[in-house]
Amino acid sequence: MRSPLKSRLGLATTLAFTLALFGLAPAASADPAPAGLSFTTNAATVTPGGTVNVSMTLTNNKTYDIWFVYQTITPTWLTTQRPDLKYGFTGCSLATPTGATACSGTGPSDLGGNYGATIPPGQSRTVTLTLQVAADSGCNGNIGFYSYYYAEFGDSTSTSGGPVFTPETRVLCA
């Protein structure tokens, strides 16, 4: 008795070879995310009483404008577990082609209108938050944040991402 497994395997192999030969096999797609979010800091360390800027750049990877962006930035669990670590956001600015402008939106932890949408295809917008560490803050603690974002595009689609983690800023004693 013939095994039906061998004939099915042979048929599948022949079909896959034929499709690959004529270029009809599905190709692996490496499409970028519709919107990319990245973080940078202007310093790797900060001392009590000092400041560090945390910049967030949103890039539109689609062929349609981004019409609306909503983003949150929240301390990581480990950051919230340090009762001696004292810090806060004291400033927010949006980089525009004509220079930096003050952020507009619901505040430094909810970045509703802060990216100055619309964002044309292939372009980016950067929001910079100033993080102030209190002069009497504890030392040797990492300050880390995570972020979620939601963006709506001109083709009536939307995307959301997260959690996206910021670089950590090391707080050192002076």
N, C-alpha and C positions, 0 to 999 in steps of 0.2 A: 504494500500500500504506500502510495506517495504521500509525503508530508506536505500539507497545504502551506505550512510556514515557509518552506524553502521557496515555493513559487511566489508567494506574496513578497518575500524579501527581495527576490530577484526582480520582480516587477517594480517595486519601490526604488531599488537601486538604479535600474534602467531609466525610470522616469526622472529621478533626481539628476542623473548624468546628462540626460537630454536637455533638461531645463537649464542646467548650468552651462552647457555647451552653447546654447543659443542666448544666453544672458537673461533668461526669464526667471531665474531663481530670485527670491526676495533678498534684497541687500540689507545689510545691517545699517541702520540709520543712526547717525551721530548728531542729530539735530540738537542745537542748544535749547535750553529752557526758554520759554517765551520771554521771561524777564529774569535777569540775573542780579543778585544782590551781593555786594562784597563790602568788607569792612577794613579800615586801616586806622592806625593811630599815629600821632605825630611824635610820640615818645614811647619807649618800651618800659620806662619806669616813671614814677611820680612820687614825691615825698609829701608827708603831711604839710598842708598849707599850699600845695601846688595844684596845677591844673594840667590836664591832658585833653587833647581833642580827639574825639572818636568820629571818624567820617564814614558815612554809609553811601555807597554809590549804587543806584538802580540803573540797569542798562536794558533798553528795549531791543530785544532780539527778533521781534516780529516785523512784518512788512506794513503794519498799521500803527497809528498813533496809540500811545497809552493815554486814555482819557481821565482815569481816576486811579489813585493809589492810596491805600490805607496801610499803615505799618505800626507795629508796637515794638517797643524795646523794654525788656524786663530783666532784672538781675537774675543770675543763675542761683540755684538753690544753695550752693556752697557760699556764694557771696552773701546771701541773706542770713547765713548761720554765724556770721562774725559780728557779735554785738559791739565790739570795739572799733569796727570799721565805719567811719562816718564820711559820707560823700553825697553829692547831689549834682544834677545838671543845672548849670547857671547860664548857659547861652545856647543859641541854636541859630545857624545861618545856612542859607541856600546859595550855592555857587551858580551864578547865571552868566550868560555871555557878556553882560554889562557890568559884572561885579557881584559881590556878595550882598544878599538882602536878608533881613530878619525873617525867621520862619513864620509861617502862618499855619494855623491848625489848632489842634486841641491841646497842645503842650508837648514837652520833650519826650514823654513816654508814649504818646499816641501821635504818630506823625501823619495825621490825616491829609492836609493840603500842603505839606511841606516840600514835596518834590516839584512843585510848580508845573503840574501836568497842564497841558499835554506834553508828552515826550515823544518826539518823532522817531521813526524807525532808525535803528542803529545808533541813536544818541543816548547819552547818560545824563543823570542829574545826581548831584552830590549834596547831602545834608551833613553838616558838621555840628556835633553837640560838644559843648565844653563841659568837662567833668571836673568839678572842684572837690578836692579832698580836704576835709577839715583839718585845721592846725593841730587839734587834739585827737586826731584819729589814731587808732592802733596801727602797729607796724606789721610787716611781713604777711600781708593778706592779698590774695588775688581778687581783683575786681573783674568780674566777667558778666556778660549779658548775652541774651539770646533774643531773636527777633522773628516775628511772623509778618508776612506781607500779603496783600491782596491787590491785584491790578486788573483794571478793565481796559479792553482794547477797542479801537474803532471798528473792528469787524464783529462786534457784539460777543466776543469771547472774553473769558476771564482766566486768571491763573492765581494760584496762591502757593506760598512756599514757606518752609520753616519746619522745625526751628533752624535758623541760621545763627551760628554762634560767632560772637565778636572775638577779636584777639583779646587775650587777657592783659591787663595792665597790672604790673607788680608794684605794690605800695611798699616802699622801703623807709626805714627810719633814717633821719638825717644825722 
